[in-house]
Structures are given as structure tokens and as C-alpha cells.
Amino acid sequence: MASNIKEQIQADLQQAKATGQLRSEKIREIVKTAVAQVASEFKEGSIELRSLVKDAVSTVIENLQDKGTEIKEEVTASIEGAIEGVNTKRHEAIVKTQSELQRLQAQIDGEEDKIQQEVDVILAEIAETGQEKTASTKNAINSAIDAIKNSDEVSLLQKRYAQLQAQLSIVRANLAARYGGRSEEVKNYLDEAKTWYDQARPQAEALATQVEQKSAQIDNKLSEAGTSLARKEHQIKQTLRELLLATADLFKDKEHSEQDKTVTRK
């Protein structure tokens, strides 16, 4: 089995070299394809799989000896390809799980919306009942209802939750890109991040100029990350890293802004 994968990789490398296509992206794809075809025959995490990865990488190194010492990029590509190939099944399972989680999240959101609608109806009925009371009682009821509807604590918790989910999705996108996740997997995480980020946006509050600028920066980075999936791997990873850092800075600034407003109200 090891000899078969070595022969396949060697043949594909020679063909790529003959056609002038022996670049790091091509090497990565050659190794990934070869390893993925054989990896399905072994148990996940087995010694055989690890040996398969080593054989694949060593084959690339042996076939690049004529390039001298300047083969770091090619060796990196072969390692990334081998890691992605050996984890193909796992990444396919992750994509399926992502879809299921999205379905469950949509179900949760739907139930929460129903709860909110029910609460709104209840509060409206209580307000209607209060119309028959004395002015002071009616004012007390309306004040209590307004306090429940406009709870700063609930609003802040919802915003924080959306922020954390957005950051978590971006972290997952970074990890997927780093450890050989398929473009579909990365794109799903970026779509999740965009959805949560939109929910984390303030709806009726004036943000500082710096935070507004970083909000625009996040939009640009999300768009750039989505379109860069067809580019070179290192460009994708760099874009995702910049997106993660920009998001962290944005939410940090928003947190400080909200804390300042809370102190001012007190």
C-alpha cells in the first residue's frame, strides 16, 4: 500500500513537472488526493494512517532534491495536503454536523420568537386591563411593562451572546482552514459569523467613530474571506487571521463603549 501511494505521488509530480505546473498548490492537491484515496482503508487515528502521511511527505521531498534547500514551501504544501487527505472523512462529517447544528439553531430561534410573541401578547393584555385603573396604578403598570420590554440587561446579554457566537464561528473557520478543512466547511463558518455579527450590531445607539470604522472593516473582511476561498491557501489563512483580530478589536471597543454608557447612566 505504501509503495502504491509513493508511485502515484511520484507519477503525478513528474507529470506536473513536465507540464510546468509543479507549484505548491499543485503539490498539495496531489498529496491530498493520493492520501485520501488510501486513507479510507484504514481506521482513523491508526498507526497505518500516520505512516501513510510520512510516506507521502517523504516521497515529495525525495522528488524535490534537485531543487536544493529552497523547498520549504513545497514541503509545507505536502504536509498540508497529507493532513487534509487523511482527515477527509472527518471533514465530511463536520460539514454534515454543521448543517444539523444550523437546523437546530433555526429551530431554537423559532421557539424563542414564539416565546417573545407570547410575552408581547401577555404584556399588551395587562396594559389593556390597566386602562380601567386609577391614573397612578395605570402609570405603575405601564412603567413596569416598559421596564420589562426595554431591559438593558437582557439586551446586553443578547448582544454579548451574538458577539461570542460570531467570534467562535471565525475561530472555527481559522481552525478549519489551518487543519485542512474543505472550502465548504470554511464558508459555512463564515456565513454563521456574518449572521451572528449582524445580530450583534447595535440597532439604535450611536457608536464612536472608531467602532463604526471597525464595523465597516469587519464587513470588508467577511466579504474578502468569502471570495478568497478560491485563492491560494496562505492568502485564505491570512485573511481569516486578520478577520479574527479585527473582530476581537471591534467587540473590545464596543464593550468599553457600553461600559462607559452604563457608568454614565448610574
Secondary structure, 3 states (H helix, E strand, C coil): CHHHHHHHHHHHHHHHHHCCCCCHHHHHHHHHHHHHHHHCCCCCCCHHHHHHHHHHHHHHHHHCHHHCCCCHHHHHHHHHHHHHHHCHHHHHHHHHHHHHHHHHHHHHHHHHHHHHHHHHHHHHHHHHHHCCCCHHHHHHHHHHHHHHHCCHHHHHHHHHHHHHHHHHHHHHHHHHHHCCCCHHHHHHHHHHHHHHHHHHCCCCCCCCHHHHHHHHHHHHHHHHHHHHHHCCHHHHHHHHHHHHHHHHHHHHHHHHHHHHHHHHHC
